[in-house]
């Protein structure tokens, strides 16, 4: 699968939908005005309508212009104390039980004795 290009900003997606819906502009006209590929403009409107509860309600479709999930593996976290590709649960600790120890490299939480 080829790499995806940069995402279209939400404001530009809203402009695409508005020009198509209210101004009844063609995909070619929209692409000329907003400098996006005609297929991109068309896909933005189609996907928003598919996600909307009522595809005939402009306000509902406008609410569904958000980004789709991007495919692929989650980024690797390589900082100390973080696991690769796995979210770590937060641990609740009383503030009196924890102190901050400076090691020169980074600050670490340590148990106060």
Secondary structure, DSSP 8 states (H G I E B T S, - for coil): ---------HHHHHHHHHHHHTS---HHHHHHHHT--HHHHHHHHHHHHHHSSSTT-HHHHHTT-------S------STT--TT---------GGGEEEEE-SS-EEEEE--
